[in-house]
Amino acid sequence: SNFAQTESNVNSVYNLVIAIKSHCAAKERRDAVRKTWGNTTWIKLHTNVNDAALLFLMGRCTTKKDTLSVKSEQEMHNDMLQWNFVDSFRNLTVKECLFLEFISTKCQASTHIFKGDDDIIMNPRNLVNLIDNTNDKNNMFIGSVLNGSPAIRDDWSKYYTPRSLYEKHSYPIYVSGGGYIMSTSIATKLYREIPYVRLIPIDDAFVGLLLKRINKRPTNNEQFMSWGTKKTHVQKCFWHDLITF
């Protein structure tokens, strides 16, 4: 909500939110992001963005030590959004819904959102170049696409989704939550569909269900490397062109 206001068109000015899923005990990861690819001062100086904001998305802390540490961290950096729910893998969909609500109700000055995990690296220059080279900048949803992913029925798996929550054999097309870019207008449309979709404990697939409701097919881009690399990639010196890894 503190983005510099501008009357320029979205096609020429970008207000970028970098939203990173984290948790209370991951301070070292957050500090690493702040000092490297999430440094918004560097991004504003070296990319074609009007403004940039780094946000870490978190649930409540479970220990007094973490609570005090996060309070001190927030006083120093003021870059964490924290909600009162249990921060677990199977509650990531709750975090997704709350973030979409925040964007839709309190951050409409943004134009684009990078959403990712705190254990990745991201190249902000390449990310902004991707926006620059996308024709419909106000209708973007780009990442590492998964198509035909099955719903896991084994109750011992952390990816387990019971048929009572999702009946179909496979999920609609979606992207890996490790890192992707979307326009704020798309995020707002997704938020409006939340009441009509049953929450499932796989946040990436849940976003796919929302995308299906707005008839938005995500675009695959191989610069989003969500599944590791191969020796042949290293030999080709491909790192320069990556967006996420």
Phi, psi and chi 1 to 4 in degrees:
 res  aa     phi    psi   chi1   chi2   chi3   chi4
   1 SER       -  -10.4   59.4      -      -      -
   2 ASN   -97.6   12.0  -66.8  -35.5      -      -
   3 PHE   -61.3  145.0  -80.6  126.0      -      -
   4 ALA   -62.2  131.3      -      -      -      -
   5 GLN   -77.5  141.4  -63.7  -60.6  -48.3      -
   6 THR  -146.6  149.8  175.9      -      -      -
   7 GLU   -97.1    3.3  -63.8  179.5   -0.2      -
   8 SER   -69.8  157.7  -60.7      -      -      -
   9 ASN   -72.5  148.7 -171.1  -77.8      -      -
  10 VAL   -58.9  -24.1   67.7      -      -      -
  11 ASN   -70.2  -17.8  -71.1  -38.1      -      -
  12 SER  -118.9  -15.9   58.4      -      -      -
  13 VAL  -130.1  129.0  172.1      -      -      -
  14 TYR  -116.7  128.5  -45.1  132.7      -      -
  15 ASN  -107.5  105.1  -72.9  -21.3      -      -
  16 LEU  -100.1  126.3  177.7   65.4      -      -
  17 VAL   -99.0  128.0  172.8      -      -      -
  18 ILE  -107.2  102.5  -60.1  172.4      -      -
  19 ALA  -106.0  118.7      -      -      -      -
  20 ILE  -119.4  123.4  -54.8  -59.4      -      -
  21 LYS   -71.0  126.9  -69.0  175.8  -73.1 -175.2
  22 SER  -143.7 -174.5 -170.0      -      -      -
  23 HIS  -149.7  166.7   60.4   90.4      -      -
  24 CYS   -55.3  -39.4  -69.7      -      -      -
  25 ALA   -80.8   -0.2      -      -      -      -
  26 ALA   -99.0   40.8      -      -      -      -
  27 LYS   -60.4  -40.0 -178.1  179.5 -176.3  -61.1
  28 GLU   -62.1  -38.5  -70.9 -173.8   -3.6      -
  29 ARG   -65.1  -44.7  -69.9 -176.8  177.8 -176.5
  30 ARG   -62.3  -42.3  -69.4 -170.2  -68.6  -83.8
  31 ASP   -62.9  -38.8  -77.2  -19.5      -      -
  32 ALA   -63.4  -42.0      -      -      -      -
  33 VAL   -64.1  -44.0  172.6      -      -      -
  34 ARG   -59.7  -38.0  -68.2  179.5 -178.4  115.4
  35 LYS   -82.4  -16.2  -66.6  174.9 -178.1  177.1
  36 THR  -119.7 -110.9   57.4      -      -      -
  37 TRP   -70.9  -15.4   56.6  -95.2      -      -
  38 GLY   -95.8   10.0      -      -      -      -
  39 ASN   -73.0  104.7 -173.6  -52.2      -      -
  40 THR   -70.3  -25.8   54.7      -      -      -
  41 THR   -63.9  -45.4  -60.7      -      -      -
  42 TRP   -62.9  -43.5 -172.2   95.5      -      -
  43 ILE   -60.4  -43.8  -67.7  171.0      -      -
  44 LYS   -67.8  -28.7  -74.1 -175.9  -79.9 -171.5
  45 LEU   -81.5  -29.6  -74.3  173.7      -      -
  46 HIS  -118.1    4.4  -65.5   91.5      -      -
  47 THR  -133.2  170.7   71.6      -      -      -
  48 ASN   -88.4   55.2 -175.0   28.6      -      -
  49 VAL  -114.1  146.1  -62.5      -      -      -
  50 ASN   -76.5  -41.3  176.8   62.5      -      -
  51 ASP  -156.3  157.3 -150.2  -14.2      -      -
  52 ALA  -144.0  144.2      -      -      -      -
  53 ALA  -134.7  134.1      -      -      -      -
  54 LEU  -102.1  128.3  175.1   65.5      -      -
  55 LEU  -131.9  132.8  -64.0  174.5      -      -
  56 PHE  -103.7  129.2  -67.0   99.8      -      -
  57 LEU  -101.3  121.2  -45.9  179.0      -      -
  58 MET  -142.1  152.3  -60.3  160.4   55.2      -
  59 GLY   -93.6 -168.4      -      -      -      -
  60 ARG   -75.2  154.4   68.4  169.3  176.6 -101.0
  61 CYS   -80.5  152.1  -56.9      -      -      -
  62 THR  -106.1   -8.0   56.4      -      -      -
  63 THR  -128.6  154.6   68.4      -      -      -
  64 LYS   -64.2  -37.6 -175.7  175.5 -179.3  179.2
  65 LYS   -59.6  -48.5  178.0 -178.3  177.7 -178.2
  66 ASP   -65.6  -37.6  -77.3  -17.1      -      -
  67 THR   -59.9  -46.5  -60.2      -      -      -
  68 LEU   -68.0  -39.1  -66.1  174.0      -      -
  69 SER   -64.1  -44.4  176.5      -      -      -
  70 VAL   -66.7  -37.1  165.2      -      -      -
  71 LYS   -60.9  -45.2 -179.0  180.0  178.7 -178.4
  72 SER   -65.2  -40.5  175.3      -      -      -
  73 GLU   -63.5  -41.5 -169.9  179.4   -9.7      -
  74 GLN   -67.9  -38.3  175.1   69.3  -11.8      -
  75 GLU   -62.3  -32.2  -71.0  173.4   -8.1      -
  76 MET   -80.8  -41.1  179.4  176.1  -65.3      -
  77 HIS  -111.2  -27.8  -61.8  -72.7      -      -
  78 ASN    51.0   50.2 -168.8   30.5      -      -
  79 ASP  -135.7   23.8   60.2    3.8      -      -
  80 MET  -120.0  135.6  -68.9 -177.2  -77.5      -
  81 LEU  -106.6  120.9  -75.5  176.7      -      -
  82 GLN  -126.8  131.6 -170.5  174.5   23.5      -
  83 TRP  -119.1  163.3  -63.8  -81.2      -      -
  84 ASN   -92.7   74.3 -173.4   22.0      -      -
  85 PHE  -147.6  160.2   70.1   92.4      -      -
  86 VAL   -67.3  122.7  175.8      -      -      -
  87 ASP   -88.3   88.8 -154.0  -17.5      -      -
  88 SER  -129.5  166.9   64.9      -      -      -
  89 PHE   -57.7  -42.2  177.4   82.1      -      -
  90 ARG   -79.7   -3.2  -64.5 -175.0   69.9   79.5
  91 ASN  -105.4   10.2  -89.2  -12.6      -      -
  92 LEU   -62.5  -27.6  -74.5  174.7      -      -
  93 THR   -66.2  -36.3  -57.4      -      -      -
  94 VAL   -61.2  -44.1  175.7      -      -      -
  95 LYS   -61.2  -40.3 -175.0  178.0  -68.1 -172.0
  96 GLU   -61.2  -46.2 -176.4   68.3   39.9      -
  97 CYS   -63.2  -43.6  -66.8      -      -      -
  98 LEU   -66.3  -36.6  -67.9  169.1      -      -
  99 PHE   -66.8  -44.1  172.5   67.7      -      -
 100 LEU   -61.5  -35.9  -70.6  173.2      -      -
 101 GLU   -63.6  -43.8  178.3 -173.3   37.4      -
 102 PHE   -60.1  -47.7  169.6   79.4      -      -
 103 ILE   -60.9  -43.2  -72.6  -66.3      -      -
 104 SER   -74.7  -27.7  -58.9      -      -      -
 105 THR  -107.5  -22.2   60.4      -      -      -
 106 LYS  -131.6   -0.9  -62.6 -179.2  179.9  178.6
 107 CYS  -138.6   43.5 -158.6      -      -      -
 108 GLN   -76.4   -6.4  -76.3  -67.4  -62.8      -
 109 ALA   -75.4  -14.3      -      -      -      -
 110 SER   -75.0  156.8   65.6      -      -      -
 111 THR  -114.2  -32.4   62.2      -      -      -
 112 HIS  -140.8  151.8  -65.6   83.5      -      -
 113 ILE  -130.3  124.4  -58.1  151.9      -      -
 114 PHE   -96.7  125.7  172.2   80.3      -      -
 115 LYS  -116.2  131.2 -173.0   96.1 -174.8  -61.4
 116 GLY  -160.0 -177.1      -      -      -      -
 117 ASP   -98.3  165.1  -66.7  -25.3      -      -
 118 ASP   -87.1    3.5   62.0    5.2      -      -
 119 ASP  -114.4   27.4   60.5   -8.8      -      -
 120 ILE  -116.0  173.0   66.4  164.3      -      -
 121 ILE  -117.2  148.7   57.8  172.7      -      -
 122 MET  -136.1  139.8 -174.3  -92.2  -78.9      -
 123 ASN   -99.6  102.2 -173.5  -42.9      -      -
 124 PRO   -64.2  -32.1   20.2  -30.3      -      -
 125 ARG   -64.9  -44.5  179.8  176.4  -78.2  151.7
 126 ASN   -67.8  -34.0  -71.7  -12.4      -      -
 127 LEU   -62.7  -46.5 -179.2   75.2      -      -
 128 VAL   -68.7  -34.7  176.4      -      -      -
 129 ASN   -60.9  -36.1  -74.5  -17.9      -      -
 130 LEU   -62.9  -43.4  175.4   64.5      -      -
 131 ILE   -61.5  -45.5  -58.4  174.4      -      -
 132 ASP   -55.2  -38.8  -80.4  -25.2      -      -
 133 ASN   -94.4    6.9  -67.1  -44.4      -      -
 134 THR   -95.0  128.8  -60.3      -      -      -
 135 ASN   -65.4  -51.9  -69.6  -31.4      -      -
 136 ASP   -97.9   80.9 -166.2   -5.7      -      -
 137 LYS   -66.5  -22.4  -64.6  174.8  176.0   53.4
 138 ASN   -91.5    5.6 -157.1   34.6      -      -
 139 ASN  -138.5   43.1 -165.5   37.4      -      -
 140 MET   -95.5  141.5  -67.8  177.2   60.2      -
 141 PHE  -154.5  100.2 -160.0  104.7      -      -
 142 ILE  -131.0  136.1  -56.8  174.6      -      -
 143 GLY  -175.2 -153.4      -      -      -      -
 144 SER   -93.8  104.1  178.7      -      -      -
 145 VAL   -79.9  137.9  164.9      -      -      -
 146 LEU  -117.0  128.9  -64.2   91.5      -      -
 147 ASN  -127.0  124.7 -164.8   -4.6      -      -
 148 GLY    83.0   20.9      -      -      -      -
 149 SER   -66.1  129.2  -65.3      -      -      -
 150 PRO   -76.0  148.9   28.9  -35.2      -      -
 151 ALA   -76.9  125.5      -      -      -      -
 152 ILE   -80.9  126.4  -56.2  -59.9      -      -
 153 ARG  -105.3   -1.0  -55.8  -55.1 -174.6 -171.0
 154 ASP   -79.1  116.1  -58.5  -46.7      -      -
 155 ASP   -71.8   -7.6   58.2    9.8      -      -
 156 TRP   -86.2  -11.8   49.8  -97.4      -      -
 157 SER   -83.4  143.6  172.5      -      -      -
 158 LYS   -69.5  -14.7   75.8  173.1 -173.0  176.4
 159 TYR   -95.1   11.7  -59.7  106.2      -      -
 160 TYR   -61.9  129.8  169.6   60.5      -      -
 161 THR  -130.7  114.2  -59.3      -      -      -
 162 PRO   -69.5  154.3   23.9  -32.2      -      -
 163 ARG   -62.7  -23.8  -75.4 -173.5  173.3   84.8
 164 SER   -65.7  -22.2   59.2      -      -      -
 165 LEU   -98.1  -33.2  -67.8 -178.7      -      -
 166 TYR  -148.7  115.4 -173.9   75.3      -      -
 167 GLU   -85.2  -30.6  -65.4 -179.5   -7.8      -
 168 LYS   -71.5  157.9  -65.1 -177.4  178.9 -180.0
 169 HIS   -69.7  -37.1  172.5   71.5      -      -
 170 SER  -132.5  161.1   60.5      -      -      -
 171 TYR   -87.3  157.3  -62.5  115.1      -      -
 172 PRO   -63.5  166.8  -15.3   27.6      -      -
 173 ILE   -56.9  134.7 -174.1  171.3      -      -
 174 TYR  -149.6  179.2   65.1   93.3      -      -
 175 VAL  -118.6  155.4  -57.2      -      -      -
 176 SER   -60.9  132.5  167.5      -      -      -
 177 GLY   -75.3   -2.5      -      -      -      -
 178 GLY   -62.2  -28.8      -      -      -      -
 179 GLY  -179.1  126.4      -      -      -      -
 180 TYR  -157.9  166.0   59.7   89.2      -      -
 181 ILE  -122.5  137.4  179.6   76.9      -      -
 182 MET  -142.7  155.9   61.3  179.0  165.1      -
 183 SER   -80.6  152.8   56.8      -      -      -
 184 THR   -62.3  -33.1  -61.0      -      -      -
 185 SER   -62.6  -38.3   60.6      -      -      -
 186 ILE   -67.5  -43.3  -70.0  -68.3      -      -
 187 ALA   -58.7  -39.4      -      -      -      -
 188 THR   -65.7  -40.5  -57.5      -      -      -
 189 LYS   -64.1  -40.1  -68.7  177.3 -178.2  177.9
 190 LEU   -62.5  -42.0  -63.4  179.9      -      -
 191 TYR   -59.3  -40.3  168.6   65.5      -      -
 192 ARG   -66.3  -19.6  -68.1  170.0 -177.6  162.4
 193 GLU   -91.7   -8.9  -62.8  -58.4  -39.8      -
 194 ILE   -55.0  -41.9  -70.0  174.2      -      -
 195 PRO   -63.0  -16.1  -22.1   34.0      -      -
 196 TYR  -103.2    4.5  -52.3  104.8      -      -
 197 VAL  -125.5  128.9  177.9      -      -      -
 198 ARG   -68.1  133.2  176.5  169.1  -73.3 -176.7
 199 LEU   -69.0  126.4  -92.1   65.8      -      -
 200 ILE  -113.8  155.9   59.2  174.0      -      -
 201 PRO   -80.6   10.9   28.1  -34.4      -      -
 202 ILE  -112.1  103.0  -47.5  -60.3      -      -
 203 ASP   -65.5  -37.7   58.9  -38.2      -      -
 204 ASP   -60.6  -46.9  -55.7   -0.6      -      -
 205 ALA   -67.9  -34.4      -      -      -      -
 206 PHE   -61.2  -42.5  175.3   75.9      -      -
 207 VAL   -61.9  -36.0  173.2      -      -      -
 208 GLY   -60.9  -38.7      -      -      -      -
 209 LEU   -64.5  -39.0  -66.2  171.5      -      -
 210 LEU   -66.8  -42.3  -63.0  177.7      -      -
 211 LEU   -60.0  -39.5  -73.1  167.0      -      -
 212 LYS   -62.5  -37.8 -176.4  177.8  179.5 -179.7
 213 ARG   -66.7  -30.4  -78.9 -165.8   60.6   87.3
 214 ILE   -97.6    9.7   66.7  170.7      -      -
 215 ASN    57.5   39.4  -64.5  -45.4      -      -
 216 LYS  -109.5  117.6  177.2   61.7  179.2  176.2
 217 ARG   -93.4  118.8 -175.3 -179.5  179.6   89.3
 218 PRO   -65.5  149.9   23.5  -32.4      -      -
 219 THR   -98.3  131.4  -59.0      -      -      -
 220 ASN   -82.2  139.2 -175.0   63.3      -      -
 221 ASN  -140.9  122.1 -173.1  -60.8      -      -
 222 GLU   -71.1   -7.4  -67.3 -175.9   -7.4      -
 223 GLN   -72.5  -15.1  -69.7  175.7  -74.5      -
 224 PHE   -91.3  102.0  -67.5   87.0      -      -
 225 MET   -99.0   92.4  -67.9  -73.4  -65.1      -
 226 SER   -92.9  -10.2  -62.3      -      -      -
 227 TRP  -122.5   31.7  -44.9  110.4      -      -
 228 GLY    81.5 -164.0      -      -      -      -
 229 THR  -141.9  177.7 -174.5      -      -      -
 230 LYS  -125.1  161.3  -59.8  176.5 -178.4  177.8
 231 LYS   -58.9  -33.9  -69.8 -178.0  178.1  179.1
 232 THR   -64.5  -33.6   52.6      -      -      -
 233 HIS   -62.8  -45.8  -72.8  148.2      -      -
 234 VAL   -62.1  -40.0  178.0      -      -      -
 235 GLN   -64.3  -27.4  -69.8  168.9   -2.8      -
 236 LYS   -86.4    1.7  -67.0  177.3 -178.4  177.0
 237 CYS    52.4   50.3  -62.3      -      -      -
 238 PHE   -84.9   -6.0   79.4  126.9      -      -
 239 TRP   -58.2  -32.0  -60.1   98.0      -      -
 240 HIS   -60.4  -27.6 -177.5  -89.9      -      -
 241 ASP   -98.3   -2.1  -62.9  -36.4      -      -
 242 LEU   -71.0  152.1  -72.9 -176.7      -      -
 243 ILE  -102.7  -49.8  -66.0  177.4      -      -
 244 THR  -133.2  154.7   63.0      -      -      -
 245 PHE  -151.4      - -177.7   77.0      -      -
